[in-house]
Each structure stands twice: as C-alpha cells, then as structure tokens.
Amino acid sequence: MLIFIIFIENSAFFYVFGSRCAQLGLRFYQHFAYIHPFYDANGRIARILMIIYLLINNLTIKREPFDQSKGKFLKRLNRCHERFETDKSDQYFKYFFQFMKKFITPSNLNEDEC
C-alpha cells in the first residue's frame, strides 16, 4: 500500500494534462490491481477509478475493441505484475501502455450535454 501512496504523491496525479493522463491512468490501474487492497472486486474497482480519472481528463476507453482484446490486456497486465518490483518494471509498463493506448481516445462528452 505504501508503494501506491508514494506513486500518487510523486506523480502529481491530479495535475497532469495531455497524453500523460492516459499513462498515469494506466499506472494507477496497474498499481491498484497489484496491491490488491480488497478481498474481492479489485480489478473492477481499479477499472472504475481509472475510467473516472480518464473522463475527468477528457479521455475515454473504446469499449468494444477493448472488450475483444481483454485476454491480451490481462496477459500484459500480469507480465507487469510479475516484474513490478524489478528493474524491468518500466520496460514492461511501456509494453502494456503501447497495447492500451490504441483504446484510449478523447472523450466526446461535453459539459453542455450533462
């Protein structure tokens, strides 16, 4: 849990704009799923929090193509987790991010539409 708190404090998580938002949203998801703070539903809670963070930053995940690639997503996420506290952690996160960034797009939600 301490690793997760340090990540949030050091990343200026809520003050980043542009393409870095997608990267931080995925890092958050990776860290949250890795520390597994709850008995059940960690992945679902992490996805909800990541989606909210992306929406706050006017980004969204294209659901249909992502859902079709969920097995590949889990495989890459598990590879990140296997190397989480090693010197290869960043390398595998980049691999994970390269896979995921094709699903992250600008949100079409307008404040006027709410």
Secondary structure, 3 states (H helix, E strand, C coil): CHHHHHHHHHCCCCCCCCCHHHHHHHHHHHHHHHHCCCCCCHHHHHHHHHHHHHHHCCEEECHHHHHHCHHHHHHHHHHHHHCCCCCCHHHHHHHHHHHHHHHEEECCCCHHHC
